Amino acid sequence: MKKYLLITLLVFNLYSALNAQDRGTYLIPRQIYIGDYAVLVMPLPAASQDSADIVLSPGSNNFPQDINIDFHKIILEQRVIGSRLMIEFTAFIPGFIEFPVIEIGGERFTGIYVTVNSIIDSRTPPLLSAPASALAMPGTALMLYGSITALVITILFTIWFLLKGRKLLDSLIIKWKRYRLFNSMKSFEKRIRKAIIKGADKREILDKISDEFRNFLSILTGNNCRAMTANELKNLPELLGTQQENLECLRNFFTTCDALRFSGIEVTTKDIMELLDDLREFIGLLENSGSEGESQNKEKEEAA
């Protein structure tokens, strides 16, 4: 009698296992070994309506316990399109293992079996799971395309600089030096005015005006204007790009300045202020004539 009862229980267990397989039960990964983290997925009949997932965790009531199996989480999904039971576990013995009874969501699941392989079992060759697909790090595409774009822009800029950039850079450097030169002279003129108002020595002021203005003209024209007389300074129309009447003003400026310096007459504050007014006016003329000359040269280059 016991023999028949044992056979009946064995047939019932096999029937339950076959029943689970008929429902399409599958393992992730397909073949597991001792100590592998695995998920058993058991499809179930569709529910009458969708409902929230029921989750059993190690701290939940009715959480299954087994000395050979470490259960991590059990999830019951109930959907209209089809429900399923997912069991996350790790087995620690090889062979054909039966899960304990699982009670979740008012349902009991029995007769669930899995096969666990042993890595040291020579009867079956060890199988490696398929390699995981490569994961793209966030921002990889942006970094890749950004690097390519930056490289292309750098190459184009290098080509442009070799063709036209040098002339433009030289032109900008010349303009910057000219701008600093005129600003320096304008600042000097303002400082001299303040010094006169404060009562500085007028003879020394006249010497500074003559020397500083001659240095300015030397840098601007590239000629040694420090040793030129007032009449010689008149012969700079091509270099300064100014009109003849403006050069007459330049000659008159140095003639007046030298007369005040060396005639021995008493120099008044008014005389120096008028001289500084002439200096400011002539610097403005030089600055404007330089801008006009650059515009004309640019038009000639474009026409050519």
C-alpha positions in Angstrom: 0.0 0.0 0.0 2.8 2.4 0.9 4.5 1.5 -2.4 1.4 2.5 -4.4 1.1 5.7 -2.4 4.7 6.6 -3.1 4.2 6.0 -6.8 1.0 8.1 -6.8 2.9 11.0 -5.2 5.7 10.8 -7.7 3.3 10.8 -10.6 1.5 13.8 -9.1 4.7 15.8 -8.7 5.8 14.9 -12.2 2.4 16.0 -13.5 2.7 19.3 -11.6 6.2 19.9 -13.1 4.9 19.1 -16.6 1.9 21.4 -15.9 4.3 24.2 -15.1 6.3 23.6 -18.2 3.1 23.5 -20.3 2.4 27.0 -19.0 5.6 28.1 -20.6 7.8 28.4 -17.5 11.3 29.5 -18.2 14.5 30.5 -16.4 16.7 33.6 -16.8 19.4 32.7 -17.6 18.4 29.5 -19.4 21.0 27.3 -17.7 22.1 28.1 -14.1 24.8 26.8 -11.8 25.3 26.7 -8.0 25.4 30.3 -6.6 23.9 31.9 -9.8 21.3 34.7 -9.4 18.3 33.5 -11.4 14.7 34.4 -12.1 12.0 31.8 -12.7 9.2 33.2 -14.8 5.8 31.4 -14.8 3.1 32.7 -17.2 -0.4 32.5 -15.7 -3.9 32.9 -17.1 -5.1 36.5 -17.8 -6.8 38.3 -14.9 -10.3 39.9 -15.1 -8.7 43.4 -14.7 -5.3 44.9 -14.2 -4.1 45.4 -10.6 -1.0 46.4 -8.8 1.9 44.0 -8.5 2.0 41.9 -5.4 5.6 41.6 -4.0 6.9 39.3 -1.4 10.3 40.3 0.1 12.3 38.6 2.9 10.4 40.6 5.5 6.9 39.7 4.2 4.5 37.2 5.7 4.3 33.8 3.9 7.8 34.4 2.4 9.1 30.9 1.5 12.1 29.5 3.3 14.4 26.7 2.2 17.8 25.7 3.5 19.1 25.0 -0.1 17.5 28.0 -1.8 17.9 31.7 -1.0 14.8 33.5 -2.2 15.3 37.2 -2.9 11.9 38.4 -4.1 8.6 37.0 -5.5 6.4 39.1 -7.7 2.9 38.4 -8.9 1.8 40.5 -11.9 -1.9 40.4 -12.7 -2.8 41.7 -16.1 -5.7 41.4 -18.6 -3.3 40.5 -21.3 -1.7 37.8 -19.2 -0.4 37.4 -15.7 2.9 35.9 -14.5 4.8 34.9 -11.4 8.4 35.8 -11.1 10.7 34.2 -8.5 14.2 35.6 -7.9 16.4 33.1 -6.2 19.9 31.6 -5.8 20.3 27.8 -5.4 23.2 26.2 -3.5 22.9 22.5 -4.4 22.9 20.9 -7.8 20.2 18.6 -9.3 16.5 18.7 -9.8 15.2 20.9 -7.0 11.6 21.5 -5.9 10.5 24.9 -4.6 8.5 25.1 -1.4 4.9 26.0 -1.5 4.5 29.7 -2.5 1.4 31.6 -1.3 0.9 35.0 -2.8 -2.2 37.0 -3.7 -4.5 34.4 -2.3 -3.1 31.7 -4.6 -0.9 28.7 -3.8 1.8 27.5 -6.2 3.2 24.0 -5.8 5.2 21.5 -7.8 7.7 24.0 -9.1 11.0 22.5 -10.1 14.3 23.8 -11.4 17.5 22.1 -12.6 20.7 23.5 -11.1 24.0 22.4 -12.7 27.3 21.9 -11.0 30.4 23.5 -12.5 32.5 20.5 -11.4 30.1 17.9 -12.9 32.0 16.3 -15.8 28.9 14.6 -17.2 27.6 17.9 -18.8 30.0 20.3 -20.4 30.0 23.8 -18.7 28.1 26.4 -20.7 28.7 30.1 -20.6 25.8 32.5 -20.8 25.7 34.7 -23.9 27.8 37.9 -23.6 25.9 40.9 -22.4 25.2 43.6 -24.9 27.4 46.7 -24.7 25.9 49.5 -22.7 26.4 53.1 -24.0 27.3 55.5 -21.3 25.1 58.6 -21.0 26.6 61.5 -23.0 28.8 59.2 -25.1 27.2 60.3 -28.4 27.4 63.9 -27.5 31.0 63.7 -26.6 31.8 61.7 -29.8 30.0 64.1 -32.2 31.2 67.1 -30.2 34.8 66.0 -30.6 34.4 65.4 -34.3 32.8 68.8 -34.8 35.6 70.5 -32.8 38.2 68.8 -34.9 36.6 69.8 -38.2 36.3 73.4 -37.0 39.9 73.4 -35.9 41.0 72.2 -39.3 38.9 74.7 -41.2 40.2 77.5 -38.9 43.8 76.4 -39.5 43.3 76.5 -43.3 41.6 79.9 -43.1 44.4 81.3 -40.9 47.1 80.0 -43.3 45.3 81.7 -46.3 44.0 85.0 -44.8 44.4 84.9 -41.1 47.9 86.2 -41.0 47.1 89.4 -42.8 44.1 90.0 -40.6 46.2 89.3 -37.5 48.9 91.7 -38.6 46.3 94.3 -39.4 44.8 93.9 -35.9 48.2 94.2 -34.2 49.0 97.4 -36.1 45.6 98.9 -35.2 46.1 97.9 -31.6 49.5 99.6 -31.4 48.2 102.7 -33.1 45.3 102.8 -30.7 47.6 102.6 -27.7 49.9 105.2 -29.2 47.2 107.8 -29.6 45.7 107.0 -26.2 49.1 107.5 -24.6 49.4 110.9 -26.2 45.9 111.9 -25.2 46.6 110.9 -21.6 49.9 112.9 -21.7 48.1 116.0 -22.9 45.6 115.7 -20.0 48.3 115.2 -17.4 50.1 118.3 -18.7 46.9 120.4 -18.3 46.6 119.2 -14.7 50.2 120.0 -14.0 49.9 123.5 -15.4 46.8 124.1 -13.2 48.7 123.0 -10.2 51.5 125.5 -10.9 54.3 123.3 -12.4 57.4 124.9 -13.9 56.4 126.2 -17.4 59.8 125.7 -19.0 59.9 122.1 -18.0 56.4 121.7 -19.3 57.4 123.1 -22.7 60.4 120.7 -22.9 58.1 117.7 -22.0 55.6 118.7 -24.7 58.2 119.1 -27.4 60.0 115.8 -26.5 56.9 113.7 -26.0 55.3 114.9 -29.3 58.5 114.3 -31.2 58.7 110.8 -29.8 55.1 110.2 -30.8 55.7 111.3 -34.4 58.9 109.2 -34.5 56.9 106.1 -33.6 54.0 106.9 -35.8 56.1 107.7 -39.0 59.1 105.5 -38.4 61.4 108.5 -38.9 63.7 110.2 -36.3 61.6 113.3 -35.7 63.5 114.1 -32.5 66.3 115.7 -34.5 64.1 117.5 -37.1 63.4 121.2 -37.2 60.0 122.6 -37.5 60.5 123.2 -41.3 61.8 119.6 -41.7 58.7 118.2 -40.0 56.7 119.9 -42.8 58.0 117.3 -45.3 56.0 114.3 -43.9 52.8 114.4 -46.0 53.2 110.9 -47.5 54.1 109.4 -44.2 51.4 111.1 -42.1 48.7 111.0 -44.8 47.5 114.5 -43.9 46.7 117.5 -46.0 49.3 120.2 -46.6 47.4 122.8 -44.5 47.5 120.4 -41.6 51.3 120.0 -41.9 51.5 123.8 -41.8 49.7 123.6 -38.5 52.3 121.1 -37.4 55.2 123.4 -38.4 53.5 126.4 -36.7 53.1 124.3 -33.5 56.8 123.5 -33.2 57.8 127.0 -34.2 55.6 128.4 -31.4 56.8 125.8 -29.0 60.5 126.5 -29.8 60.0 130.2 -29.6 58.4 129.9 -26.1 61.3 127.6 -25.0 64.3 129.6 -26.3 63.2 133.2 -26.8 63.6 134.1 -23.1 60.2 135.8 -22.9 57.9 135.2 -20.0 55.7 132.1 -20.7 52.1 132.4 -19.4 49.6 129.7 -18.5 47.5 130.9 -21.4 50.3 130.4 -23.9 50.7 126.8 -22.8 47.0 126.1 -22.8 46.7 127.4 -26.4 49.7 125.2 -27.3 47.9 122.2 -25.8 44.7 123.0 -27.6 46.7 123.0 -30.9 48.3 119.6 -29.8 44.9 118.1 -29.1 43.5 119.3 -32.4 46.4 118.0 -34.4 46.3 114.6 -32.7 42.6 114.3 -33.7 43.5 115.1 -37.3 46.2 112.5 -37.4 43.9 109.9 -35.9 41.1 110.6 -38.3 43.4 110.8 -41.3 44.8 107.3 -40.4 41.3 105.8 -40.3 40.5 107.3 -43.6 43.7 106.1 -45.1 43.0 102.5 -43.9 39.5 102.7 -45.4 40.9 103.8 -48.8 43.5 101.1 -48.8 40.9 98.5 -48.0 38.7 99.7 -50.9 41.7 99.6 -53.3 42.4 96.0 -52.2 38.8 94.9 -52.7 38.8 96.6 -56.1 42.0 94.8 -57.1 
